[in-house]
């Protein structure tokens, strides 16, 4: 179901410190879930919506990622690699890859360490309707204490609430998947920058950041407990 977006950017360079000793020998996004590396599920999600080219932001043990996916031909998609020599943060990594996206009206960006079934068709519809600079795929969880949440006015994201003990209730959170316009590149300063903590609040203050809830599966894998839950409960994509 192509949505008119040709390129995507996936963050896949994390150290996975909370998953040690598993990540002492294996790159975090290469850990398996339902017989495939976590990262492969994200690549296949992109392909599902017609993405043709992906940039993978890699760093720690990047050789494992490159050796496994190569040029992407085996998955029917073109894969390029941006190897970070130092940690740039989520937005800094995007700026480092900026030339690849500068001429694109819009593109997908997402974390490579969750398994998720985001409905990018619905996210894209909301993005176009609202003439957004950024649209975040939102998922509802039962207890947001460890995640924080977004505050909305209609579809518009007005603020981000940091994780705290009062959020022991259902709430909408950032699922780590976005549609962005190339205007975001000009908002990222040089150096180490977080898109979640520094750039999204800036776009929200401009009134150009929106959210779209999806009802599909979403499993983070950044701790042992979450990784084990993902391995047990992730069912793959719906046909």
Backbone as JSON, one array per atom type, in Angstrom:
{
  "sequence": "XXXXXXXXXXXXXXXXXXXXXXXXXXXXXXXXXXXXXXXXXXXXXXXXXXXXXXXXXXXXXXXXXXXXXXXXXXXXXXXXXXXXXXXXXXXXXXXXXXXXXXXXXXXXXXXXXXXXXXXXXXXXXXXXXXXXXXXXXXXXXXXXXXXXXXXXXXXXXXXXXXXXXXXXXXXXXXXXXXXXXXXXXXXXXXXXXXXXXXXXXXXXXXXXXXXXXXXXXXXXXXXXXXXXXXXXXXXXXXX",
  "N": [[0.83, -1.19, 0.0], [1.44, 1.6, -1.16], [2.31, 4.93, -0.12], [3.21, 7.19, -1.23], [5.64, 8.05, -0.29], [9.08, 7.8, -0.53], [11.5, 7.4, 0.8], [13.26, 6.43, 3.82], [14.46, 6.74, 7.2], [16.26, 5.05, 9.58], [17.06, 4.56, 12.91], [19.72, 2.81, 14.15], [21.92, 2.37, 15.77], [22.42, 2.06, 18.48], [23.94, 1.31, 21.72], [22.85, -0.55, 23.4], [23.07, -0.99, 26.17], [21.51, -1.68, 28.4], [20.77, -4.2, 27.8], [22.85, -5.88, 28.08], [24.34, -9.01, 29.05], [23.7, -9.69, 26.4], [24.12, -7.92, 24.27], [26.83, -7.65, 24.15], [28.04, -9.23, 22.31], [26.35, -9.08, 20.15], [24.87, -6.78, 17.93], [22.48, -4.43, 19.04], [20.02, -3.95, 17.42], [20.03, -6.3, 16.0], [19.22, -8.39, 17.49], [17.1, -11.26, 17.84], [13.59, -11.54, 17.09], [10.81, -13.48, 16.84], [12.13, -15.02, 14.91], [13.47, -13.24, 13.24], [15.82, -10.5, 12.88], [15.32, -7.65, 14.99], [15.59, -5.22, 13.66], [15.04, -5.96, 11.02], [12.27, -6.32, 10.97], [11.46, -3.67, 11.08], [12.48, -2.67, 8.69], [10.97, -4.18, 6.89], [8.47, -3.2, 7.51], [8.67, -0.64, 6.44], [8.93, -1.29, 3.71], [6.44, -2.38, 3.29], [4.83, -0.16, 3.03], [5.63, 1.0, 0.69], [8.15, 2.18, 0.64], [11.25, 2.82, -0.9], [13.97, 3.29, -0.56], [16.3, 3.18, 2.1], [18.04, 4.71, 4.74], [20.25, 3.58, 7.09], [21.16, 4.46, 10.25], [23.98, 3.72, 11.77], [26.32, 2.4, 14.19], [27.62, 1.18, 16.76], [28.98, -2.0, 16.52], [28.48, -2.04, 13.76], [29.27, -3.49, 11.56], [28.09, -6.0, 11.68], [25.44, -5.46, 11.06], [25.66, -4.45, 8.45], [26.81, -6.63, 7.14], [24.75, -8.47, 7.27], [22.42, -7.3, 6.07], [23.38, -6.11, 3.78], [23.12, -4.64, 0.6], [20.43, -4.51, 0.65], [19.05, -5.83, -1.29], [18.07, -8.42, -1.0], [15.79, -8.01, 0.45], [14.23, -6.56, -1.17], [14.62, -3.79, -1.33], [16.48, -0.73, -1.29], [19.36, -0.23, 0.6], [21.25, 2.01, 2.51], [24.13, 3.07, 4.37], [24.9, 5.01, 7.19], [27.57, 5.61, 9.04], [28.19, 6.37, 12.28], [30.78, 7.99, 13.94], [30.95, 9.02, 16.44], [28.57, 9.41, 19.13], [25.69, 10.95, 18.07], [23.15, 11.58, 18.84], [19.56, 11.37, 18.37], [18.46, 13.3, 16.61], [20.78, 14.53, 15.71], [21.94, 12.45, 14.29], [20.14, 12.27, 12.17], [20.57, 14.76, 10.93], [23.18, 14.36, 10.1], [22.73, 12.61, 8.05], [21.46, 14.22, 6.32], [21.74, 15.15, 3.6], [20.71, 13.15, 2.06], [18.0, 13.36, 2.3], [17.25, 15.93, 1.71], [16.04, 16.82, -0.65], [13.59, 15.62, -0.57], [10.11, 15.8, -0.24], [8.8, 14.72, 1.95], [9.48, 12.24, 4.47], [9.96, 9.06, 6.12], [10.83, 8.49, 9.5], [12.27, 6.45, 11.99], [12.72, 4.56, 15.06], [14.93, 1.79, 15.37], [14.7, -0.24, 17.19], [12.32, -1.27, 18.13], [9.55, -3.51, 17.78], [6.92, -3.11, 15.67], [3.68, -2.31, 14.38], [2.88, -0.09, 12.69], [0.41, 2.0, 11.26], [1.12, 3.54, 8.65], [-0.21, 4.67, 6.53], [-2.48, 5.92, 7.61], [-1.17, 7.71, 9.3], [0.14, 9.28, 7.43], [-2.05, 10.41, 6.08], [-3.1, 12.06, 8.09], [-0.9, 13.73, 8.39], [-0.78, 15.09, 5.92], [-3.31, 16.34, 5.88], [-3.1, 18.13, 8.01], [-1.03, 19.72, 7.25], [1.54, 19.4, 8.27], [4.79, 19.73, 9.85], [5.9, 17.72, 11.24], [4.64, 14.48, 12.03], [3.67, 12.33, 14.5], [3.46, 8.89, 15.11], [1.28, 7.58, 17.39], [0.87, 5.53, 20.25], [-1.28, 3.79, 22.52], [-0.71, 3.05, 25.87], [-1.06, 1.11, 28.88], [0.16, 1.91, 31.23], [1.96, 4.65, 31.71], [4.17, 5.49, 33.12], [6.91, 4.92, 32.78], [7.46, 6.01, 30.36], [6.5, 8.59, 29.8], [4.28, 11.02, 28.22], [2.24, 12.36, 25.52], [0.67, 15.55, 25.12], [-2.35, 16.6, 23.81], [-4.23, 18.72, 21.6], [-6.95, 18.31, 19.99], [-5.71, 16.96, 17.06], [-3.29, 18.11, 17.29], [-0.11, 18.26, 18.73], [0.68, 19.57, 21.77], [2.4, 19.58, 23.93], [4.98, 17.76, 25.68], [4.97, 15.4, 28.18], [7.09, 14.55, 30.73], [8.32, 11.34, 31.9], [6.86, 10.16, 34.91], [5.78, 9.31, 38.27], [3.07, 9.8, 38.52], [1.86, 9.07, 36.22], [0.62, 6.59, 36.13], [-1.37, 5.33, 34.49], [-3.58, 4.82, 31.63], [-2.27, 6.17, 28.61], [-1.36, 8.19, 25.75], [1.55, 7.65, 23.9], [4.72, 8.47, 22.36], [5.55, 6.47, 19.69], [7.93, 6.05, 18.45], [8.02, 6.39, 15.7], [7.74, 8.3, 12.77], [6.45, 10.75, 10.42], [8.1, 13.11, 8.55], [8.72, 16.39, 7.23], [11.11, 17.85, 4.93], [11.75, 20.25, 6.05], [12.4, 19.96, 8.67], [15.08, 19.46, 8.84], [16.45, 21.87, 8.76], [16.01, 22.8, 11.28], [17.62, 21.56, 13.05], [20.39, 21.89, 15.04], [24.04, 21.87, 14.84], [26.01, 19.12, 16.11], [25.49, 17.02, 19.04], [22.22, 16.07, 19.29], [18.87, 15.68, 20.4], [15.99, 14.43, 18.91], [13.57, 13.96, 20.12], [13.61, 15.38, 22.59], [14.55, 17.94, 22.01], [13.99, 18.86, 19.35], [11.32, 18.12, 18.57], [9.74, 19.49, 20.62], [10.27, 22.09, 19.76], [9.09, 22.17, 17.21], [6.48, 21.69, 17.99], [5.95, 24.05, 19.39], [5.76, 25.76, 17.28], [3.36, 25.08, 16.31], [3.15, 23.04, 14.48], [3.35, 20.33, 14.84], [1.98, 17.14, 14.95], [-0.14, 14.38, 15.97], [-0.99, 10.92, 15.48], [-2.95, 8.33, 16.41], [-2.41, 4.8, 16.44], [-3.64, 1.46, 16.23], [-2.28, -0.86, 16.13], [0.18, -3.48, 16.91], [2.78, -2.86, 19.32], [5.94, -3.07, 20.54], [8.51, -2.29, 22.62], [12.05, -2.95, 22.97], [14.12, -2.47, 24.7], [14.93, -3.22, 27.24], [15.58, -6.14, 29.31], [13.17, -7.22, 30.26], [11.22, -6.03, 28.56], [12.13, -6.91, 26.09], [11.82, -9.7, 26.33], [9.05, -9.83, 26.56], [8.31, -8.86, 24.04], [9.3, -10.95, 22.43], [7.62, -13.01, 23.18], [5.02, -12.09, 22.59], [4.77, -10.65, 20.15], [3.3, -10.8, 16.98], [3.91, -10.55, 14.35], [3.26, -9.06, 11.07], [-0.03, -8.13, 9.98], [-1.76, -9.67, 7.31]],
  "CA": [[0.0, 0.0, 0.0], [2.32, 2.77, -1.24], [1.72, 6.16, 0.38], [3.84, 8.34, -1.88], [6.9, 8.38, 0.37], [10.06, 6.9, -1.13], [12.7, 7.2, 1.61], [13.11, 6.32, 5.27], [15.66, 6.82, 8.02], [16.07, 4.19, 10.74], [18.13, 4.62, 13.91], [20.12, 1.43, 14.46], [23.3, 2.41, 16.25], [22.49, 2.09, 19.94], [24.85, 0.38, 22.39], [22.08, -1.61, 24.06], [23.72, -1.25, 27.46], [20.58, -2.33, 29.34], [20.54, -5.58, 27.36], [24.06, -6.68, 28.26], [25.43, -9.34, 28.13], [23.28, -10.06, 25.04], [24.66, -6.99, 23.27], [28.3, -7.66, 24.13], [28.43, -9.92, 21.08], [25.38, -8.85, 19.09], [24.33, -5.42, 17.82], [21.14, -4.38, 19.62], [18.91, -4.17, 16.47], [20.14, -7.61, 15.37], [18.64, -9.42, 18.37], [15.96, -11.84, 17.11], [12.21, -11.64, 17.55], [10.04, -14.31, 15.91], [12.97, -15.55, 13.84], [14.11, -12.21, 12.43], [16.36, -9.38, 13.65], [14.37, -6.57, 15.26], [15.72, -4.23, 12.6], [14.4, -6.44, 9.79], [10.84, -6.03, 11.05], [11.29, -2.26, 10.75], [12.71, -2.53, 7.25], [9.81, -4.75, 6.2], [7.37, -2.25, 7.7], [8.86, 0.4, 5.42], [8.62, -1.86, 2.4], [4.98, -2.58, 3.25], [4.18, 1.09, 2.63], [6.16, 1.48, -0.57], [9.46, 2.8, 0.73], [12.2, 2.22, -1.84], [15.35, 3.47, -0.11], [16.42, 3.38, 3.54], [19.33, 4.98, 5.35], [20.39, 3.06, 8.44], [22.16, 5.13, 11.07], [24.61, 2.64, 12.53], [27.53, 2.75, 14.92], [28.12, 0.03, 17.5], [28.95, -3.28, 15.79], [27.78, -1.8, 12.49], [29.64, -4.5, 10.57], [27.08, -7.07, 11.72], [24.25, -4.98, 10.35], [26.0, -4.35, 7.03], [27.04, -7.98, 6.6], [23.48, -9.18, 7.2], [21.45, -6.7, 5.14], [24.1, -5.73, 2.56], [22.52, -3.52, -0.14], [18.98, -4.6, 0.79], [18.45, -6.5, -2.45], [17.34, -9.6, -0.55], [14.5, -7.59, 1.01], [13.51, -5.78, -2.17], [14.72, -2.38, -0.98], [17.87, -0.25, -1.3], [19.81, 0.17, 1.93], [22.49, 2.76, 2.62], [24.58, 3.1, 5.76], [25.61, 6.16, 7.73], [28.28, 5.13, 10.21], [28.55, 7.45, 13.21], [32.03, 7.76, 14.67], [30.61, 9.37, 17.81], [27.13, 9.43, 19.31], [25.17, 12.24, 17.63], [21.77, 11.76, 19.25], [18.59, 10.97, 17.34], [18.36, 14.35, 15.59], [22.1, 14.72, 15.13], [22.11, 11.39, 13.29], [19.35, 12.65, 11.0], [21.26, 15.85, 10.25], [24.34, 13.74, 9.48], [22.23, 11.98, 6.82], [20.55, 15.21, 5.74], [21.81, 15.29, 2.14], [19.9, 12.09, 1.45], [16.58, 13.7, 2.42], [17.03, 17.36, 1.5], [15.15, 17.07, -1.79], [12.35, 14.88, -0.39], [9.05, 16.58, 0.42], [8.58, 14.1, 3.26], [10.11, 10.93, 4.63], [9.7, 8.36, 7.37], [11.95, 8.27, 10.43], [11.83, 5.63, 13.13], [13.67, 3.78, 15.83], [15.09, 0.43, 14.87], [14.75, -1.2, 18.29], [10.99, -1.71, 18.54], [8.77, -4.2, 16.75], [5.69, -2.32, 15.65], [2.84, -2.44, 13.18], [2.33, 1.26, 12.52], [-0.39, 2.27, 10.05], [1.68, 4.76, 8.07], [-1.2, 5.27, 5.64], [-3.26, 6.82, 8.44], [-0.27, 8.79, 9.76], [0.37, 10.16, 6.28], [-3.29, 11.16, 5.85], [-3.13, 13.13, 9.1], [0.2, 14.64, 8.08], [-1.19, 15.93, 4.79], [-4.47, 17.12, 6.29], [-2.69, 19.18, 8.94], [0.11, 20.44, 6.69], [2.47, 19.3, 9.39], [6.22, 19.52, 9.67], [6.11, 16.38, 11.77], [3.49, 13.75, 12.56], [4.16, 11.2, 15.3], [2.56, 7.76, 15.34], [1.08, 7.45, 18.82], [0.27, 4.28, 20.71], [-1.79, 3.91, 23.88], [-0.28, 2.0, 26.78], [-1.85, 1.12, 30.11], [0.9, 2.56, 32.32], [2.94, 5.49, 31.01], [5.16, 6.02, 34.07], [8.28, 4.76, 32.29], [7.56, 6.53, 29.01], [6.0, 9.94, 29.57], [3.17, 10.99, 27.27], [2.03, 13.59, 24.76], [-0.54, 16.28, 25.38], [-2.95, 16.92, 22.52], [-5.43, 19.53, 21.4], [-7.32, 17.72, 18.71], [-4.56, 16.18, 16.57], [-2.07, 18.89, 17.48], [0.67, 18.0, 19.94], [0.97, 20.86, 22.41], [3.48, 19.44, 24.89], [5.41, 16.42, 26.06], [5.08, 15.27, 29.63], [8.15, 13.6, 31.07], [7.92, 10.19, 32.71], [6.8, 10.35, 36.36], [4.96, 8.31, 38.95], [1.64, 10.1, 38.41], [1.36, 8.57, 34.94], [0.25, 5.17, 36.24], [-2.7, 5.29, 33.87], [-3.47, 4.78, 30.17], [-1.89, 7.44, 27.98], [-0.76, 8.1, 24.41], [2.98, 7.93, 23.91], [5.48, 8.45, 21.12], [5.88, 5.08, 19.37], [9.22, 5.97, 17.77], [7.81, 6.35, 14.24], [7.3, 9.64, 12.38], [6.58, 11.3, 9.07], [8.68, 14.44, 8.66], [9.07, 17.1, 6.0], [12.52, 18.21, 4.92], [11.95, 21.47, 6.83], [12.95, 19.63, 9.99], [16.55, 19.44, 8.76], [16.94, 23.2, 9.07], [15.76, 23.09, 12.69], [18.55, 20.79, 13.87], [21.73, 22.49, 15.11], [25.16, 20.94, 14.77], [26.38, 18.46, 17.35], [24.63, 15.97, 19.6], [20.88, 16.65, 19.44], [17.78, 14.71, 20.53], [14.78, 14.87, 18.21], [12.45, 13.88, 21.06], [13.69, 16.37, 23.67], [14.94, 19.27, 21.55], [13.41, 19.29, 18.07], [9.87, 18.03, 18.61], [9.15, 20.63, 21.33], [10.42, 23.28, 18.93], [8.06, 22.09, 16.17], [5.19, 21.84, 18.68], [5.78, 25.48, 19.69], [5.4, 26.39, 16.01], [2.02, 24.62, 15.94], [3.28, 22.21, 13.28], [3.58, 18.94, 15.22], [0.7, 16.47, 15.14], [-0.07, 12.97, 16.33], [-2.04, 10.03, 14.96], [-2.93, 7.07, 17.13], [-2.64, 3.58, 15.69], [-4.09, 0.4, 17.14], [-1.48, -2.07, 15.9], [1.1, -3.92, 17.95], [3.98, -2.04, 19.58], [6.74, -3.65, 21.61], [9.89, -1.85, 22.75], [12.93, -4.08, 23.31], [15.33, -1.86, 25.25], [15.3, -3.85, 28.51], [15.34, -7.58, 29.27], [11.74, -7.49, 30.45], [10.49, -5.65, 27.35], [12.56, -7.8, 25.01], [11.17, -11.0, 26.53], [7.63, -9.63, 26.25], [8.21, -8.79, 22.58], [9.52, -12.28, 21.87], [6.47, -13.85, 23.48], [3.7, -11.58, 22.17], [4.74, -10.1, 18.79], [2.67, -11.75, 16.07], [4.21, -10.23, 12.96], [2.33, -8.15, 10.42], [-1.27, -8.65, 9.44], [-1.73, -9.76, 5.85]],
  "C": [[0.87, 1.26, 0.0], [1.59, 4.05, -0.81], [2.41, 7.39, -0.2], [5.1, 8.83, -1.2], [7.93, 7.35, -0.08], [11.23, 6.55, -0.21], [12.4, 7.15, 3.1], [14.47, 6.35, 5.94], [15.41, 6.02, 9.29], [17.3, 4.27, 11.64], [18.48, 3.21, 14.36], [21.53, 1.35, 15.02], [23.48, 2.36, 17.75], [23.41, 1.03, 20.53], [24.1, -0.78, 23.04], [22.64, -1.99, 25.42], [22.81, -1.98, 28.45], [20.28, -3.78, 28.96], [21.82, -6.43, 27.46], [23.78, -7.81, 29.25], [25.0, -9.71, 26.71], [23.95, -9.21, 23.98], [26.18, -6.87, 23.32], [28.81, -8.28, 22.83], [27.54, -9.59, 19.89], [24.91, -7.41, 19.1], [22.87, -5.43, 18.26], [20.02, -4.63, 18.59], [18.95, -5.52, 15.77], [19.64, -8.74, 16.28], [17.36, -9.95, 17.73], [14.63, -11.74, 17.86], [11.43, -12.39, 16.47], [10.87, -14.67, 14.67], [13.65, -14.53, 12.95], [14.76, -11.17, 13.34], [15.28, -8.3, 13.84], [14.39, -5.56, 14.12], [15.02, -4.66, 11.32], [12.9, -6.18, 9.81], [10.57, -4.56, 10.68], [11.51, -1.99, 9.27], [11.51, -3.05, 6.46], [8.57, -3.88, 6.37], [7.47, -1.13, 6.66], [8.48, -0.1, 4.03], [7.12, -2.04, 2.21], [4.26, -1.34, 2.75], [4.86, 1.76, 1.44], [7.48, 2.22, -0.51], [10.45, 2.06, -0.17], [13.65, 2.28, -1.37], [15.38, 3.8, 1.38], [17.86, 3.73, 3.88], [19.3, 4.42, 6.76], [21.5, 3.82, 9.15], [22.75, 4.1, 12.02], [25.88, 3.14, 13.22], [28.11, 1.5, 15.55], [27.9, -1.26, 16.73], [28.23, -3.16, 14.44], [28.11, -2.84, 11.44], [28.65, -5.65, 10.53], [25.85, -6.69, 10.92], [24.51, -4.98, 8.85], [26.19, -5.72, 6.41], [25.72, -8.72, 6.4], [22.58, -8.62, 6.09], [22.07, -6.32, 3.8], [23.41, -4.54, 1.87], [21.0, -3.51, -0.04], [18.29, -5.36, -0.31], [17.61, -7.7, -2.03], [15.98, -9.28, 0.04], [13.72, -6.7, 0.05], [13.54, -4.29, -1.91], [16.19, -1.98, -1.03], [18.25, 0.26, 0.09], [21.16, 0.87, 1.84], [22.85, 2.89, 4.1], [25.29, 4.41, 6.08], [26.26, 5.72, 9.04], [28.71, 6.31, 11.07], [29.83, 7.07, 13.95], [31.87, 8.1, 16.15], [29.11, 9.47, 17.92], [26.59, 10.83, 19.03], [23.78, 12.54, 18.18], [20.83, 11.49, 18.09], [18.43, 12.03, 16.24], [19.7, 14.62, 14.93], [22.39, 13.69, 14.06], [21.34, 11.71, 12.02], [20.04, 13.77, 10.22], [22.49, 15.33, 9.5], [23.97, 13.09, 8.15], [21.41, 12.95, 5.98], [20.57, 15.32, 4.23], [20.92, 14.28, 1.44], [18.43, 12.47, 1.4], [16.24, 15.14, 2.03], [16.05, 17.66, 0.37], [13.83, 16.31, -1.7], [11.32, 15.77, 0.3], [8.79, 16.05, 1.82], [9.24, 12.73, 3.27], [9.72, 10.35, 5.97], [10.98, 8.31, 8.19], [11.44, 7.38, 11.55], [13.0, 4.96, 13.83], [13.74, 2.37, 15.27], [15.07, -0.63, 15.95], [13.38, -1.48, 18.91], [10.44, -2.6, 17.43], [7.38, -3.58, 16.81], [4.98, -2.47, 14.32], [2.11, -1.11, 12.98], [1.56, 1.36, 11.22], [0.09, 3.6, 9.46], [0.73, 5.43, 7.07], [-2.04, 6.29, 6.41], [-2.42, 7.99, 8.94], [-0.04, 9.79, 8.63], [-0.87, 11.0, 5.96], [-3.4, 12.32, 6.82], [-2.06, 14.18, 8.81], [-0.18, 15.62, 6.97], [-2.34, 16.86, 5.18], [-4.06, 18.33, 7.13], [-1.54, 20.05, 8.44], [1.24, 20.54, 7.72], [3.92, 19.34, 8.94], [6.57, 18.12, 10.17], [4.82, 15.77, 12.28], [4.0, 12.48, 13.23], [3.09, 10.13, 15.38], [2.48, 7.53, 16.84], [0.45, 6.1, 19.15], [-0.18, 4.44, 22.16], [-1.28, 2.73, 24.71], [-1.0, 2.18, 28.11], [-1.17, 1.86, 31.25], [2.06, 3.33, 31.7], [4.05, 6.0, 31.91], [6.58, 5.97, 33.53], [8.5, 5.38, 30.91], [7.28, 8.02, 28.89], [4.87, 9.88, 28.56], [3.11, 12.32, 26.52], [0.73, 14.23, 25.21], [-1.06, 16.82, 24.05], [-4.08, 17.95, 22.65], [-5.94, 19.18, 20.02], [-6.19, 16.79, 18.28], [-3.23, 16.86, 16.89], [-1.39, 18.52, 18.79], [1.09, 19.34, 20.54], [2.15, 20.78, 23.38], [3.82, 17.97, 25.1], [5.56, 16.39, 27.57], [6.11, 14.19, 29.94], [7.6, 12.47, 31.93], [7.91, 10.56, 34.19], [5.78, 9.4, 36.96], [3.47, 8.57, 38.84], [1.03, 9.55, 37.12], [1.06, 7.06, 34.99], [-1.18, 4.97, 35.75], [-2.51, 5.16, 32.36], [-3.14, 6.15, 29.59], [-1.32, 7.17, 26.6], [0.71, 8.49, 24.49], [3.55, 7.91, 22.49], [5.92, 7.02, 20.85], [7.24, 4.94, 18.69], [9.11, 5.86, 16.26], [7.17, 7.67, 13.81], [7.27, 9.8, 10.87], [7.02, 12.75, 9.24], [8.82, 15.08, 7.3], [10.54, 17.49, 6.07], [12.8, 19.52, 5.67], [12.58, 21.18, 8.19], [14.47, 19.69, 9.99], [17.14, 20.8, 9.14], [16.76, 23.61, 10.52], [16.76, 22.41, 13.62], [19.91, 21.47, 13.88], [22.82, 21.43, 14.97], [25.39, 20.29, 16.14], [25.41, 17.37, 17.77], [23.28, 16.57, 19.95], [19.85, 15.53, 19.51], [16.55, 15.23, 19.8], [13.59, 14.89, 19.17], [12.45, 15.04, 22.05], [13.96, 17.79, 23.19], [14.21, 19.75, 20.3], [11.89, 19.2, 18.07], [9.22, 19.14, 19.44], [9.23, 21.93, 20.54], [9.33, 23.31, 17.84], [6.67, 22.26, 16.79], [4.91, 23.3, 18.99], [5.41, 26.28, 18.45], [3.98, 26.03, 15.58], [2.01, 23.69, 14.76], [3.59, 20.75, 13.58], [2.25, 18.29, 15.57], [0.92, 15.01, 15.51], [-1.22, 12.2, 15.72], [-1.92, 8.7, 15.66], [-3.12, 5.9, 16.18], [-2.93, 2.46, 16.69], [-3.3, -0.89, 16.98], [-0.57, -2.39, 17.07], [2.28, -2.95, 18.1], [4.71, -2.63, 20.78], [8.15, -3.07, 21.59], [10.75, -3.03, 23.2], [14.18, -3.61, 24.04], [15.72, -2.35, 26.64], [15.02, -5.35, 28.39], [13.85, -7.89, 29.35], [10.95, -7.18, 29.18], [10.85, -6.54, 26.17], [11.89, -9.16, 25.13], [9.68, -10.92, 26.2], [7.42, -9.58, 24.74], [8.36, -10.17, 21.95], [8.3, -13.18, 22.07], [5.19, -13.41, 22.78], [3.63, -11.04, 20.74], [4.25, -11.16, 17.82], [3.02, -11.51, 14.61], [3.16, -9.32, 12.38], [1.08, -8.88, 9.96], [-1.16, -8.68, 7.92], [-2.6, -8.66, 5.22]]
}
